[in-house]
Amino acid sequence: MKTPIRDENMASDAKDEQVDGRRLRSERSRTAIIEAGLTLQREGTIVPTAQQIADRAGVGIRSFFRHFEDMEAMFVAVDEYARADYEALFAGGDREGSLAERIRHAVERHADAYQDLRAIILGTHAQMWRYAVLRENYARNCRLLRKDLDDWLPELRALPKSKREAVDAIASFEMWHRLREFQNLPRNAAIDIIVDLLSEVIPAD
């Protein structure tokens, strides 16, 4: 015969398991929503709606808004979820060699990252006017890219301010996107142009 204490402990354990199960399902649902938004953007839906995201995640629209108060709250969660992966695209690479070699390696590394993140960056551009968090995130990412270029090219620290600002403009996603999408240049041709422009701005020793 079970003792009352044992019965109470078993009931408590069962209740804890139910709570843990609900929490895991909630976390899986939340992650599915975040991943659905990212997938839709990568597939070409630059500004997906909450309904489109919920449909892709396989949840109801009410479930979407149980997890996220509004779209801005979702953008915060997406940034936290994917930031490390975004930043890893720019990290690493061969950062040794001559100035000319390092300029080319940096441009190639950034070009591949820009191409991979193209849809997500364009989605950010399209909605920055509406959401402060997107403006803040984009400004933060621009600052990180500036620091990354300083790491690739320590010579930048000796440039006058106007030329240093020109470097950021030349090496930006906006420059890359214009060359690839609006001027219809192939990848290597766009890289060559950016390398040439940076080489003109940054004097060799």
SVG drawing of the C-alpha trace seen along z (x, -y; Angstrom):
<svg xmlns="http://www.w3.org/2000/svg" viewBox="-5 -64 61 66">
<polyline fill="none" stroke="black" stroke-width="0.4" points="0.0,0.0 1.3,-3.4 1.9,-5.9 0.3,-9.4 3.8,-10.9 4.7,-8.7 1.4,-9.5 2.1,-13.2 5.6,-12.9 4.4,-10.9 1.7,-13.5 4.3,-16.3 6.7,-14.6 3.9,-14.0 2.9,-17.7 6.5,-18.8 6.8,-16.5 3.7,-18.1 5.1,-21.6 8.4,-20.6 6.6,-19.1 4.6,-22.3 7.7,-24.4 9.6,-22.3 6.7,-22.4 6.5,-26.2 10.2,-26.5 10.0,-24.4 7.1,-26.4 9.0,-29.7 12.1,-28.4 10.0,-27.1 8.5,-30.6 11.9,-32.3 13.3,-29.8 10.2,-30.1 10.8,-33.9 14.4,-33.5 13.6,-30.8 10.9,-32.9 13.3,-35.8 16.0,-33.6 13.5,-32.3 12.7,-35.8 9.8,-37.0 11.8,-40.0 9.1,-41.3 7.0,-38.3 3.9,-38.9 3.0,-37.3 0.5,-35.1 3.0,-33.9 5.5,-33.1 2.9,-31.3 1.7,-29.3 5.3,-28.2 6.0,-27.3 2.8,-25.2 1.3,-27.2 -1.8,-29.4 -1.6,-33.2 -2.6,-33.3 0.3,-31.1 2.6,-33.6 1.4,-36.5 1.5,-34.4 5.3,-34.2 5.8,-37.7 3.9,-40.8 4.5,-42.3 6.8,-42.0 9.5,-44.1 9.7,-41.7 10.2,-38.9 13.1,-40.9 14.7,-41.1 14.4,-37.3 15.7,-36.6 18.7,-38.8 19.5,-36.9 19.0,-33.6 21.0,-34.2 23.6,-36.9 26.4,-34.5 25.9,-32.8 25.8,-36.1 29.0,-37.3 30.8,-34.0 30.4,-34.6 32.7,-37.6 35.2,-36.0 38.4,-34.2 40.0,-34.1 43.7,-34.5 44.6,-37.8 48.3,-37.6 50.3,-38.8 50.8,-42.0 48.4,-44.9 47.2,-44.0 46.6,-40.4 44.8,-41.3 42.5,-43.8 41.5,-41.1 41.0,-38.5 38.9,-40.9 36.7,-41.9 36.2,-38.2 35.2,-37.3 32.8,-40.1 31.4,-39.5 30.5,-35.9 28.9,-37.0 26.9,-39.8 25.6,-37.4 24.6,-34.8 22.8,-37.5 21.4,-39.5 17.7,-38.8 17.9,-39.4 19.8,-42.7 17.3,-43.9 14.5,-43.0 16.1,-45.1 16.5,-48.0 12.8,-47.7 11.6,-48.0 14.2,-50.2 11.9,-53.2 9.3,-51.4 11.3,-49.6 13.9,-51.1 15.4,-47.8 16.3,-47.2 18.0,-50.6 19.9,-49.8 20.9,-46.4 22.0,-47.6 24.1,-50.4 25.7,-47.9 26.5,-45.6 28.1,-48.5 30.3,-49.3 31.4,-45.6 32.2,-45.6 34.3,-48.7 36.3,-47.0 36.6,-43.9 38.2,-45.9 40.6,-47.5 41.6,-44.0 42.1,-43.0 43.9,-46.2 45.7,-47.9 46.8,-50.6 43.3,-52.1 44.1,-53.6 46.6,-56.0 44.1,-57.3 42.6,-60.8 38.9,-60.7 37.5,-61.4 39.4,-58.5 38.5,-56.2 34.9,-56.9 35.3,-56.3 36.7,-52.9 33.5,-51.9 31.3,-53.1 33.3,-51.2 33.4,-48.0 29.7,-48.3 26.8,-45.9 25.2,-48.8 28.1,-49.1 28.2,-45.3 24.4,-45.2 24.5,-48.0 27.3,-46.4 25.7,-43.0 22.0,-43.8 21.7,-47.1 24.8,-47.1 24.5,-43.3 28.1,-42.6 29.3,-39.0 30.8,-38.3 34.5,-38.4 34.0,-41.7 32.4,-43.3 35.2,-42.1 37.8,-43.5 36.1,-46.9 36.0,-47.1 39.5,-45.9 40.7,-48.5 38.9,-51.3 40.2,-50.3 43.7,-50.0 43.5,-53.6 42.3,-54.9 44.8,-52.9 48.4,-53.8 50.9,-51.0 54.0,-51.3"/>
</svg>
